[in-house]
Amino acid sequence: MRELRLAKRMARLGTETAFEVLVKARALEAKGRDIVHLEIGEPDFDTPGNVIEAACDALHKGFTHYGPSAGMPPLREMPEMLFRDASFGLTSKWRAGGFTRAGSCWRG
């Protein structure tokens, strides 16, 4: 079997800082500190049953692939409807990319 050789620049890659924070938070917990974990998005509760059922139902209906990179239009329209319905007097330009998903960056 051939040895896998990585480029030298790979040595410059660090670790994900959120996991470093998680290690520190768990160390504090071990010392008795009460910690609210916000570092990696891992909830401190089990997934609710209705969410599990909805996910299974969607999988059985064939929703097994990535959605559109811009997001699903009904979900992209939701903030616009909420702003309008809440009478904030705001309008959105979601069709031009005015809303973003978690983990993405908007450079409007």
mmCIF file of the C-alpha atoms, coordinates in Angstrom:
data_MODEL
# 
_entry.id   MODEL 
# 
loop_
_atom_site.group_PDB 
_atom_site.id 
_atom_site.type_symbol 
_atom_site.label_atom_id 
_atom_site.label_alt_id 
_atom_site.label_comp_id 
_atom_site.label_asym_id 
_atom_site.label_entity_id 
_atom_site.label_seq_id 
_atom_site.pdbx_PDB_ins_code 
_atom_site.Cartn_x 
_atom_site.Cartn_y 
_atom_site.Cartn_z 
_atom_site.occupancy 
_atom_site.B_iso_or_equiv 
_atom_site.pdbx_formal_charge 
_atom_site.auth_seq_id 
_atom_site.auth_comp_id 
_atom_site.auth_asym_id 
_atom_site.auth_atom_id 
_atom_site.pdbx_PDB_model_num 
ATOM 1   C CA . MET A 1 1   ? 0.000   0.000  0.000  1.00 0.00 ? 1   MET A CA 1 
ATOM 2   C CA . ARG A 1 2   ? 1.283   3.451  -0.940 1.00 0.00 ? 2   ARG A CA 1 
ATOM 3   C CA . GLU A 1 3   ? 1.953   5.964  1.827  1.00 0.00 ? 3   GLU A CA 1 
ATOM 4   C CA . LEU A 1 4   ? -0.248  9.026  1.794  1.00 0.00 ? 4   LEU A CA 1 
ATOM 5   C CA . ARG A 1 5   ? 1.962   12.107 1.623  1.00 0.00 ? 5   ARG A CA 1 
ATOM 6   C CA . LEU A 1 6   ? 0.414   15.452 2.405  1.00 0.00 ? 6   LEU A CA 1 
ATOM 7   C CA . ALA A 1 7   ? 1.637   18.796 1.127  1.00 0.00 ? 7   ALA A CA 1 
ATOM 8   C CA . LYS A 1 8   ? 3.879   20.667 3.606  1.00 0.00 ? 8   LYS A CA 1 
ATOM 9   C CA . ARG A 1 9   ? 1.358   23.512 3.770  1.00 0.00 ? 9   ARG A CA 1 
ATOM 10  C CA . MET A 1 10  ? -1.056  21.100 5.472  1.00 0.00 ? 10  MET A CA 1 
ATOM 11  C CA . ALA A 1 11  ? 1.064   21.453 8.634  1.00 0.00 ? 11  ALA A CA 1 
ATOM 12  C CA . ARG A 1 12  ? -0.113  25.074 8.873  1.00 0.00 ? 12  ARG A CA 1 
ATOM 13  C CA . LEU A 1 13  ? -3.719  24.039 9.363  1.00 0.00 ? 13  LEU A CA 1 
ATOM 14  C CA . GLY A 1 14  ? -4.881  24.489 12.920 1.00 0.00 ? 14  GLY A CA 1 
ATOM 15  C CA . THR A 1 15  ? -7.762  23.008 14.783 1.00 0.00 ? 15  THR A CA 1 
ATOM 16  C CA . GLU A 1 16  ? -11.281 24.378 14.806 1.00 0.00 ? 16  GLU A CA 1 
ATOM 17  C CA . THR A 1 17  ? -11.281 26.902 17.638 1.00 0.00 ? 17  THR A CA 1 
ATOM 18  C CA . ALA A 1 18  ? -14.810 25.976 18.700 1.00 0.00 ? 18  ALA A CA 1 
ATOM 19  C CA . PHE A 1 19  ? -13.539 22.558 19.718 1.00 0.00 ? 19  PHE A CA 1 
ATOM 20  C CA . GLU A 1 20  ? -10.731 24.163 21.720 1.00 0.00 ? 20  GLU A CA 1 
ATOM 21  C CA . VAL A 1 21  ? -13.363 26.194 23.565 1.00 0.00 ? 21  VAL A CA 1 
ATOM 22  C CA . LEU A 1 22  ? -15.368 23.008 24.147 1.00 0.00 ? 22  LEU A CA 1 
ATOM 23  C CA . VAL A 1 23  ? -12.354 21.342 25.775 1.00 0.00 ? 23  VAL A CA 1 
ATOM 24  C CA . LYS A 1 24  ? -11.889 24.338 28.089 1.00 0.00 ? 24  LYS A CA 1 
ATOM 25  C CA . ALA A 1 25  ? -15.606 24.439 28.921 1.00 0.00 ? 25  ALA A CA 1 
ATOM 26  C CA . ARG A 1 26  ? -15.646 20.734 29.781 1.00 0.00 ? 26  ARG A CA 1 
ATOM 27  C CA . ALA A 1 27  ? -12.586 21.220 31.993 1.00 0.00 ? 27  ALA A CA 1 
ATOM 28  C CA . LEU A 1 28  ? -14.443 23.954 33.880 1.00 0.00 ? 28  LEU A CA 1 
ATOM 29  C CA . GLU A 1 29  ? -17.472 21.679 34.201 1.00 0.00 ? 29  GLU A CA 1 
ATOM 30  C CA . ALA A 1 30  ? -15.268 18.968 35.659 1.00 0.00 ? 30  ALA A CA 1 
ATOM 31  C CA . LYS A 1 31  ? -14.264 21.497 38.332 1.00 0.00 ? 31  LYS A CA 1 
ATOM 32  C CA . GLY A 1 32  ? -17.908 22.066 39.218 1.00 0.00 ? 32  GLY A CA 1 
ATOM 33  C CA . ARG A 1 33  ? -18.643 25.181 37.165 1.00 0.00 ? 33  ARG A CA 1 
ATOM 34  C CA . ASP A 1 34  ? -22.105 25.476 35.599 1.00 0.00 ? 34  ASP A CA 1 
ATOM 35  C CA . ILE A 1 35  ? -21.531 25.963 31.858 1.00 0.00 ? 35  ILE A CA 1 
ATOM 36  C CA . VAL A 1 36  ? -24.007 26.868 29.122 1.00 0.00 ? 36  VAL A CA 1 
ATOM 37  C CA . HIS A 1 37  ? -22.522 25.365 25.970 1.00 0.00 ? 37  HIS A CA 1 
ATOM 38  C CA . LEU A 1 38  ? -22.722 27.666 22.967 1.00 0.00 ? 38  LEU A CA 1 
ATOM 39  C CA . GLU A 1 39  ? -19.423 26.712 21.356 1.00 0.00 ? 39  GLU A CA 1 
ATOM 40  C CA . ILE A 1 40  ? -20.297 24.045 18.775 1.00 0.00 ? 40  ILE A CA 1 
ATOM 41  C CA . GLY A 1 41  ? -24.048 24.149 18.473 1.00 0.00 ? 41  GLY A CA 1 
ATOM 42  C CA . GLU A 1 42  ? -24.524 20.880 20.303 1.00 0.00 ? 42  GLU A CA 1 
ATOM 43  C CA . PRO A 1 43  ? -27.743 21.187 22.318 1.00 0.00 ? 43  PRO A CA 1 
ATOM 44  C CA . ASP A 1 44  ? -27.878 19.911 25.870 1.00 0.00 ? 44  ASP A CA 1 
ATOM 45  C CA . PHE A 1 45  ? -31.200 18.156 25.234 1.00 0.00 ? 45  PHE A CA 1 
ATOM 46  C CA . ASP A 1 46  ? -32.388 15.306 23.050 1.00 0.00 ? 46  ASP A CA 1 
ATOM 47  C CA . THR A 1 47  ? -34.050 16.019 19.727 1.00 0.00 ? 47  THR A CA 1 
ATOM 48  C CA . PRO A 1 48  ? -37.813 16.383 20.332 1.00 0.00 ? 48  PRO A CA 1 
ATOM 49  C CA . GLY A 1 49  ? -39.943 13.503 19.067 1.00 0.00 ? 49  GLY A CA 1 
ATOM 50  C CA . ASN A 1 50  ? -41.959 15.658 16.657 1.00 0.00 ? 50  ASN A CA 1 
ATOM 51  C CA . VAL A 1 51  ? -38.719 16.805 14.994 1.00 0.00 ? 51  VAL A CA 1 
ATOM 52  C CA . ILE A 1 52  ? -37.512 13.209 14.639 1.00 0.00 ? 52  ILE A CA 1 
ATOM 53  C CA . GLU A 1 53  ? -40.862 12.185 13.143 1.00 0.00 ? 53  GLU A CA 1 
ATOM 54  C CA . ALA A 1 54  ? -40.851 15.116 10.692 1.00 0.00 ? 54  ALA A CA 1 
ATOM 55  C CA . ALA A 1 55  ? -37.297 14.287 9.626  1.00 0.00 ? 55  ALA A CA 1 
ATOM 56  C CA . CYS A 1 56  ? -38.149 10.615 9.073  1.00 0.00 ? 56  CYS A CA 1 
ATOM 57  C CA . ASP A 1 57  ? -41.271 11.579 7.153  1.00 0.00 ? 57  ASP A CA 1 
ATOM 58  C CA . ALA A 1 58  ? -39.260 13.907 4.909  1.00 0.00 ? 58  ALA A CA 1 
ATOM 59  C CA . LEU A 1 59  ? -36.673 11.180 4.258  1.00 0.00 ? 59  LEU A CA 1 
ATOM 60  C CA . HIS A 1 60  ? -39.411 8.688  3.345  1.00 0.00 ? 60  HIS A CA 1 
ATOM 61  C CA . LYS A 1 61  ? -40.844 11.278 0.942  1.00 0.00 ? 61  LYS A CA 1 
ATOM 62  C CA . GLY A 1 62  ? -37.506 11.489 -0.879 1.00 0.00 ? 62  GLY A CA 1 
ATOM 63  C CA . PHE A 1 63  ? -36.012 14.634 0.638  1.00 0.00 ? 63  PHE A CA 1 
ATOM 64  C CA . THR A 1 64  ? -32.563 13.062 0.753  1.00 0.00 ? 64  THR A CA 1 
ATOM 65  C CA . HIS A 1 65  ? -30.400 15.568 -1.109 1.00 0.00 ? 65  HIS A CA 1 
ATOM 66  C CA . TYR A 1 66  ? -29.028 19.019 -0.457 1.00 0.00 ? 66  TYR A CA 1 
ATOM 67  C CA . GLY A 1 67  ? -31.451 21.843 -1.051 1.00 0.00 ? 67  GLY A CA 1 
ATOM 68  C CA . PRO A 1 68  ? -30.690 24.809 -3.293 1.00 0.00 ? 68  PRO A CA 1 
ATOM 69  C CA . SER A 1 69  ? -27.603 26.730 -2.169 1.00 0.00 ? 69  SER A CA 1 
ATOM 70  C CA . ALA A 1 70  ? -29.628 29.945 -1.950 1.00 0.00 ? 70  ALA A CA 1 
ATOM 71  C CA . GLY A 1 71  ? -32.151 28.208 0.308  1.00 0.00 ? 71  GLY A CA 1 
ATOM 72  C CA . MET A 1 72  ? -35.663 26.981 -0.289 1.00 0.00 ? 72  MET A CA 1 
ATOM 73  C CA . PRO A 1 73  ? -37.908 29.861 -1.435 1.00 0.00 ? 73  PRO A CA 1 
ATOM 74  C CA . PRO A 1 74  ? -40.693 29.210 1.120  1.00 0.00 ? 74  PRO A CA 1 
ATOM 75  C CA . LEU A 1 75  ? -38.131 29.350 3.932  1.00 0.00 ? 75  LEU A CA 1 
ATOM 76  C CA . ARG A 1 76  ? -36.455 32.416 2.459  1.00 0.00 ? 76  ARG A CA 1 
ATOM 77  C CA . GLU A 1 77  ? -39.815 34.184 2.272  1.00 0.00 ? 77  GLU A CA 1 
ATOM 78  C CA . MET A 1 78  ? -40.613 33.537 5.945  1.00 0.00 ? 78  MET A CA 1 
ATOM 79  C CA . PRO A 1 79  ? -38.554 36.425 7.430  1.00 0.00 ? 79  PRO A CA 1 
ATOM 80  C CA . GLU A 1 80  ? -40.122 38.765 4.915  1.00 0.00 ? 80  GLU A CA 1 
ATOM 81  C CA . MET A 1 81  ? -43.604 37.664 5.994  1.00 0.00 ? 81  MET A CA 1 
ATOM 82  C CA . LEU A 1 82  ? -42.685 37.965 9.679  1.00 0.00 ? 82  LEU A CA 1 
ATOM 83  C CA . PHE A 1 83  ? -41.350 41.496 9.224  1.00 0.00 ? 83  PHE A CA 1 
ATOM 84  C CA . ARG A 1 84  ? -44.408 42.514 7.243  1.00 0.00 ? 84  ARG A CA 1 
ATOM 85  C CA . ASP A 1 85  ? -46.873 40.876 9.632  1.00 0.00 ? 85  ASP A CA 1 
ATOM 86  C CA . ALA A 1 86  ? -45.197 42.337 12.717 1.00 0.00 ? 86  ALA A CA 1 
ATOM 87  C CA . SER A 1 87  ? -45.775 45.851 11.365 1.00 0.00 ? 87  SER A CA 1 
ATOM 88  C CA . PHE A 1 88  ? -42.124 46.790 11.720 1.00 0.00 ? 88  PHE A CA 1 
ATOM 89  C CA . GLY A 1 89  ? -42.468 48.824 8.548  1.00 0.00 ? 89  GLY A CA 1 
ATOM 90  C CA . LEU A 1 90  ? -39.567 46.874 7.091  1.00 0.00 ? 90  LEU A CA 1 
ATOM 91  C CA . THR A 1 91  ? -39.317 45.177 3.766  1.00 0.00 ? 91  THR A CA 1 
ATOM 92  C CA . SER A 1 92  ? -36.715 42.691 2.703  1.00 0.00 ? 92  SER A CA 1 
ATOM 93  C CA . LYS A 1 93  ? -34.942 42.015 -0.526 1.00 0.00 ? 93  LYS A CA 1 
ATOM 94  C CA . TRP A 1 94  ? -34.599 38.288 0.036  1.00 0.00 ? 94  TRP A CA 1 
ATOM 95  C CA . ARG A 1 95  ? -34.665 37.614 -3.677 1.00 0.00 ? 95  ARG A CA 1 
ATOM 96  C CA . ALA A 1 96  ? -31.415 39.563 -3.913 1.00 0.00 ? 96  ALA A CA 1 
ATOM 97  C CA . GLY A 1 97  ? -29.842 37.535 -1.103 1.00 0.00 ? 97  GLY A CA 1 
ATOM 98  C CA . GLY A 1 98  ? -30.753 39.724 1.854  1.00 0.00 ? 98  GLY A CA 1 
ATOM 99  C CA . PHE A 1 99  ? -31.069 36.828 4.287  1.00 0.00 ? 99  PHE A CA 1 
ATOM 100 C CA . THR A 1 100 ? -28.445 34.288 5.189  1.00 0.00 ? 100 THR A CA 1 
ATOM 101 C CA . ARG A 1 101 ? -28.314 30.852 6.783  1.00 0.00 ? 101 ARG A CA 1 
ATOM 102 C CA . ALA A 1 102 ? -26.380 29.840 9.858  1.00 0.00 ? 102 ALA A CA 1 
ATOM 103 C CA . GLY A 1 103 ? -22.740 29.320 9.022  1.00 0.00 ? 103 GLY A CA 1 
ATOM 104 C CA . SER A 1 104 ? -22.752 31.622 6.024  1.00 0.00 ? 104 SER A CA 1 
ATOM 105 C CA . CYS A 1 105 ? -21.629 35.174 5.544  1.00 0.00 ? 105 CYS A CA 1 
ATOM 106 C CA . TRP A 1 106 ? -23.665 37.897 3.892  1.00 0.00 ? 106 TRP A CA 1 
ATOM 107 C CA . ARG A 1 107 ? -21.766 40.644 2.139  1.00 0.00 ? 107 ARG A CA 1 
ATOM 108 C CA . GLY A 1 108 ? -24.825 42.698 1.160  1.00 0.00 ? 108 GLY A CA 1 
# 
